[in-house]
Amino acid sequence: MNKASIYFTVAHKFGSLSKILSILSYYEINMAKIQSMPIPGQDWEYMFYVDVEINDIDMYRKSLEAIRPFTPSLGVLGEYRKGKSVID
């Protein structure tokens, strides 16, 4: 597996996103893309969608478990092999 898409939410608290990004860095998970979207009806709360590149499946799984205490919502949208680009 070389790539996965995950999502998580964070509350508007000091350092909440930074903690999660630090965990991904600690477990050597590379972020290929990150996108934030406000959560309707929940002021200052955001959903983050992240594409990550994985070299070690065990480190990836450990990173997800390490993130869980810092977010009320964490999920995996998909796990798949990285394909070749059709654009050269």
Residue pairs with C-beta under 8 A, 6 or more apart in sequence:
1 54
1 57
1 60
1 79
1 80
1 81
2 53
2 54
2 55
2 81
2 82
3 32
3 51
3 52
3 53
3 54
3 79
3 80
3 81
3 82
4 51
4 52
4 54
4 60
4 76
4 78
4 79
4 80
5 49
5 50
5 51
5 52
5 76
5 77
5 78
5 79
6 49
6 50
6 52
6 64
6 74
6 75
6 76
6 77
7 47
7 48
7 49
7 50
7 73
7 74
7 75
7 77
8 20
8 47
8 48
8 50
8 67
8 71
8 73
8 74
8 75
9 39
9 45
9 46
9 47
9 48
9 71
9 72
9 73
10 16
10 17
10 20
10 45
10 46
10 48
10 70
10 71
11 44
11 45
11 72
12 43
12 44
12 45
16 70
17 46
17 48
19 70
20 48
20 67
20 70
20 71
21 31
23 63
23 66
23 67
23 70
24 31
24 50
24 52
24 63
24 67
26 63
26 66
27 59
27 60
27 62
27 63
27 66
28 55
28 56
28 59
29 52
29 53
29 54
29 59
29 60
29 63
30 52
30 53
31 50
31 51
31 52
31 53
32 51
32 52
32 53
33 49
33 50
33 51
34 48
34 49
34 50
34 51
35 48
35 49
35 50
36 46
36 47
36 48
36 49
37 46
37 47
37 48
37 49
38 45
38 46
38 47
39 45
39 46
39 47
47 73
49 77
52 60
53 82
54 60
64 74
64 76
67 74
68 74
